[in-house]
Amino acid sequence: MVMTKATWVPVLALAAVLLVILTPAAEAVTCSPMQLSPCAAAITSSSPPSALCCAKLKEQKPCLCGYMRNPSLRRFVSSSNARKVSNRCKLPIPKC
């Protein structure tokens, strides 16, 4: 069976549509320190982080260097308790 050029066009168009539909889009992270509010108790005390805290921390990972550079946030995200929370959540502290 020989396919002509006219037959290939719809096949390629269908393949392109399926590729767009089936390829997951990369979700952009909105950097907002308020997203880390579930971690406040763990960062400011010795209580263990919740599962929600760990999830939010992992979600905000691309933003952590920016938080560390911010003088208003640095003391929270660079504290020894913040390092403990990061370790308990199995999230390495980024090298900024």
Summary of the structure (lengths in Angstrom):
residues: 96
radius of gyration: 22.2
end to end distance: 58.9
largest distance: 72.2
contacts: 204
relative contact order: 0.14
helix: 67%
strand: 0%
